[in-house]
Amino acid sequence: MFKKPFQTKTRASLRSSNCRHLIQECKELFPSVWEQVEQAKNNCSEGDSASVDSPMPDKLQAAKFTSHIGDRGEIFYSEAGDPLWLKAEVAAGSAPMLVPTVYTLWQFPTLLPVLWTTSSVIPKLIGGADLMVPGLLIPREGLPDLKKGALVAICCPGNAAAQAVGVLNLDTQGLHSVAGAKGKAVLVTHTYQDHLWQLGSKQPLPAIEFAGATDLVHMGDSPEDNSASSDNEHDWNVMGEKPSDDKPPAPAAPGPATDETPSSHLDSVAADAMPDEMDELLMNSLRQIMATVLDNAHAADLLPINVSTLYSNYMALNAPRGRELDIKKSSHKKLAKFLKAAEKHGLIKLKDIRGELFVKSFNWTHKDMAEFTPYAVGATKKEKQADGEAGGSAAAPGQPGSELDMIRVIELLKPPSALAPLFSD
């Protein structure tokens, strides 16, 4: 949500009544931490109890924000200016949630349940990726029993300081016993070193001890198979496979090309693309169709155009050669969010017509279009169909695709009964 710069309004001190409401909401969501705070206050002398920090201070500043993909919410700052909490819709279709930032989690490491991953995964999370199931490290006692939609902190072995915060995308019960489990484990909302962290004091990652933080096995293997495994996270690679020995794998011997189809290659390209790369790929495809098939001379008769038609019939067919668009692999996740970002950028204008989204107009005079150079694209749908027809016409008689196997449709006419005698001969 904060991997790119976002817009914020001017900060303003929060009313006491609003602060009390937030404190009460925080106590209901995280009761165990507040119990620890109350115990700490009770153990202090009367004059020192005020020095005990609370997860939600009674004096806050607030500012509304809009992310680069159009998500809206509110950020709550300490008096020192550090963003401590945010309230936003962090999962599609969910109600706005109260989410602690890394600044708050570093003060209260037990505020959220913790999931573990390797340090090599963290840069990908900071770059906008979500945490995948194969990237999880599993404690010997198993994952905490959590439901889909729960907030979690993401840490690395040896340090309980949270490096990311997100929402679970699945239930964790029994997940560690499922061999070859895949998919997104956590939808990441905020990370250390993202633009929300940069709004504060830019505190470096602290070192926080946590009991049991080193007793971990990788999601890719069962606990029984790793009873003697090393605690060093570098004994495991990012994809969840333990190396068979200390030697690096030998390079593959040169040989004939594999029989991988172009479509499977494109799928692998799309799957490997980072969200930032897919965002740029989508934007370039939009610029490409504006510069070629939907330029000023040809688009007038087609506008307004349904956004689904725009994507499937134009953008998807005008990706760079060897690349494939996948809106779900982008940071936007949904086509409407991407197009709204493009509208905000000034390339297009959108219009809602009877509940459906349409592109009303293109801005061909945008500075991006003056700097954009059209590129070579892959085969279009018509060209692929033409190739298929050419291949079919060359088929031998009696083989699939030959003219002898084609169905012929003949129109027949039947006269009414009164005129039947005229045709009896």
N, C-alpha and C positions, 0 to 999 in steps of 0.2 A: 504493500500500500504506500510505503514511503521510500521506495528505492529511487524515485526521481523527485525533483523539487516540486513542492505543492504550494497552494495558495492558503494563506491564513489572514484572518482579519485582526484588527488591533486587540491586544489583550486588555481585559478589564477585570477588576477585582470582583470576585464572586460574592453575592450577598450571603450574610450569615445563615439565613434560612436555607439557601441552596446548598451551602457547605454542610449543614446538619443533615440535609436529605441525602447527600452523597455519602457522608460518613455512615448513616444508617444502612444505606444500600450496600456499602462495602462490608459492614459487619455481618449482614445477612449472607453475602456471597462468600466471605472468607472468615468464618467464625473462629477457627483454630488459631489463626495469627493474632486476632484481636484478644483472644484469651491470654496468649503469651504476653501481649503488650500490657494488659491489665495486671497480670501477675508481676511483671517487671515494675510497674508503678507501685504496686502494693509493697514490694520488697524494698523500695527506695524510701528514704526519709521524706518527710512532708515537703521540704523545700526542693528536693531533687527530682520529684516525680514529674515536674513540668519539663525536665530535660529528656525524658524518654520519647523517642520518635514514634509517630503513629503512621500506619500505612497511608491514611488519608488525613493530611493536616487540616486544622480548622480554619486556616486562612489560605485561600487559593486564588489564582488568576485563571481566567478562561478565555479561549479564543476559538471561534469556529474555523474549520478548514475544509478545503476541497482538494482531493488528491488529483494526480495527473490523469487518472482514469475516470474522474467524475464522482468518486465516492465522497460523501459528506459526513462530517461528525464534529466533535468538540474535543479540544485538548485542555487539560487542567495542569497548570504550572505551579511549582512551589514559589515562595517569595523570592528565592534566589534565582529563579528563572529556569529551573530544570523541568522538562515535561515529565510529570509523574504518572498521569493516567490519561486515557482517551476513551471516548464513548462514540461508537460507530457501529455500523452494520458490517461486521467482519467476515460474515459468511453469507452467500447468496440466499435470500429469502428469510434470513433470521432477523430477529428484533435487535436493535442497538444494544451492544454489550459494553460493560465497563471493563477495560483492559489495562493492566499495569504495564508501564514501560520498563525497559531494562534498568533505569535509574531506581525505580521502586523495588524491583526484584533483587537488585544488588544489596539493598538495605534489608529486605525480607526474603531470603532465598527459599523459604518453605511456603511462600504465598500460593504458588501454583504447583501441581504435580509436575515432575520432571521426566522428560524423555531424553535419551542420550544418543549422540551421533559422533562420528569421527571429525577431527579438526579439518580434514580435507573437504568436507561437505559444507562447512560454514561459509566459505567465499561464494559458493553457488547460492546459498540462502540469501546472502547480502545482495547478490546480483538479481534477485527476484524470483528464484526457483522455490518451489514447495519441497518439504521433506518427504522423500519417498520411503515406502516400507523397507526396501532392501538396504537403506541407509541407517536403519535403527540399530542401536546396540542394546542388548537385552540384559537386565540384571539377572543374577542366578535365581532369584525368587520369582522372576517373571515380571512382566509389565504391570503397572497399576491397573486395576479394573476401572476403566473409564468409558464413558459413552460418547458417541459421535456428537460433536458440538461443544465438548468441554475445552476450556482454555488450558494450555500447557506451556511450560517453559522448555527450551531446548538447550542442553549443555553438552560439554565435552568431558571425557574422562579426566579425572585429576583436578577439576575445577567446577564447582557448583554455581559459578556466576553465569547467569542466563545470557546466551548470545542471540536468542531469538524467542519470540512469543507468537503463538498461533492457535488455531482451532483444529481439534481432531476431526479428521475426515472419515473415521470409521471407529467401530467399537474395538477395544483392545483385548477383551476377554478371549483367551485361547489363540490370539494372533501368533504368538511365538511358536506354537506347535504346528502351524500350517506351513508345510514345506512349499517353497517357491512362491510365497505370497508377494504380490506386487501391488502397484497403485500408489496413490498419494496417502501418506499417513497424517501429515499436518499441513493445513493451509496457512502459510506464514503471513502474519500481519505486520510485524515490526521486528527489526534486527538491530543489533549493535552496529554502529557506524553508518546506519541509514540516515536519511535527511531529518527524521524526527529526532534521533540522537544528536544530530548536529545542531539542533535548536538550543540544546542545553549547554552545560559546561564542558561537553566533550570529554567526560571522564574516561580514562582508559579502563580496560577490562580488569577488574580486581581479581585476586586469587582468594577463593572461598573454599574451605574444606567441607567435605560432605561425606558422612559415613557410608561406606559401601559403594562409593563412586567408581572404584577401580575394578570391582568384581563383576565384569561384564562379558557377555559373549555376543557374537554377531547374529543379526536376524537371519542370516543365510544358513546357520547351522544350529543344531539342537544342543541343549546344555549337556546331554550325556556325551556328545562327541567332543566336548571342549572342557572336560573336567580338569585337564592339566594345561589348558591354554594360557598363554602369557597375558598379563594385564596390560601390556603395551598395545595401545590402539593401532600402532603402525604394523602389527602383525596381521592386520586385516585390510583388504582393499575396499574401495568405495562401493563396489557392486555386491559385496556380501559373500565373497568367495575367499576362503583361506588358501594362501599359496601352498603348494605341495612341498616346496623346499625353499632354501634361501637363495637359490639361483634364479635369475630372471628367466622367463620363458624364451626359448630359442626362437629366432625369427622364422617365419614360415618359408618353406622352400619354394622357389619359383616354380610355377606350373601353369597349366591351362586355366583360362578364366573360368570362374564359377558360372553356374547357370542361373544366377540371381536375375530375376526379371527387373526391367526398369521401374515398374510400379513398386516392387518391394524395396528397391534402392531409394526411391522418393520417400516412401514411408519412413525408412530409417533416417533420412535427412530431416524430415519433419519432426521425428521423435527426438533427435539429438539436438534440435535447435533450442537455444535458451530463450526465455521470454523476451528479452531485449532484442534478440535477433529476429524473432517472429514478428515483434512489433514493427521493426524496420522493414521486414519483408512485406507485411500487409500495407504499410504506407507507400512503399515503392510500387506495389501492384496497383494501388489506387492512382498514383501519379502516372503510371504506365498507361492505364486505360484512358486517363484524361488527355494524355499526349498523343494517343493513337486512335483506338476504336471509338472512343467517346469524346472526340475533340469538339471544338466549337462548331464545326461544320456538320457534324453527324449526330450530335446528341439532342438537338432541339426537338426532334420529332419523338424522342423517347422519354423526355422528362414530363412529369415526375416519374421516377423509376423505383419500383419496390426494392428495398435493400437486399432481400433474399435473392432476387433476380440479379441484382448488381454483383453480388458476391459469387453466385454459382455460375452465371453465364458470362461474366466478364473478368472479375478479379482472379478467380481460381484458374482461369485459362490463360492468364497473363502474368503468371509468376515467372521469375527468371528460369532459364533452362536448367534442369537438374534439381529444382527446388519445388516444394509443394506447400501450399498454404494450409494451416490448421489453426483456426481461431482459438481453439481450446488450449493450444500450446503457447498462446500469447499472454501477456499480463492482463489483457482485457477480458478474456474468457468468453465473452459474448460479443456478437457482431454489432449489436446496438451500442454497446459501450465504446467499441473501437470507432464507429462512425461518429459518435458524439465527440470523441477526442479529436477526430479529423475536422469536425465542424468548428470546434473550439480553436483548432489550429488555423482555420480560415480557408480550407480547401473546398468544402462543400457546405450546403445549407440543407437541413432536414425539415420535414413536415409530417405531422401525424394526420393521416386520413382514415377516418372511421376505425381508429384503433390500430392501424398498421403504419409502420414507418416507411417513408419514401424519401429519396433524395430529390429535393426541389430544384437545385441548381449546382453547377460546378463553377469554381473560381479559377478560370484558366489564366488570369493575370497575376495569380499569387507568385511571390518571389521564388517559391520552391519549383514552380513550373519553368521559370526562366533558367534555373540552374540544372534542371533535370534532363538527362540524356536517355532516351528510350534504349532498351536492351533487347537482346534476342530472347524469345520465349520458346516454350516447348510446343509440340504439335497441338493444334486446336482440336476441338471435338469434331468439327466437320472433316478435318484432315484425317483423323483417326477413323471416322466412319468411311471415308473414301478409300482408305487403305484396306479396311475390312471388306468393302464391296469388291475392290479389285482382286483381293485374295480369294473371295468367294466365286467370282466369275471364272477364275482360272482353275477351279476344282474340276476333277474328272467326273464324267457322268456317273451317277449312282452314288457319288460321295457326298457327304454333308456340304452344303453350300452350292451345289451345282443347280443349274436351271431345272433339271428333271425332278429335283426334290422340292422345288418351290411350290407353294400353294397358289392355284389360280382361282380367282374370283370372277364368276360370270353372272351377269344380271339376267334373270328370266322373268317374263311377263305372262300372266295368266288372264284370259278374257273372262268377263262375267258370264253367267249361265245363259243369259238372253242372247249373247253373241256367239255362244259356243258352236251352233250349227254352221256358221260361216267358216269355221276352221276345221270342220269335221273331215274334209277331204285332204 
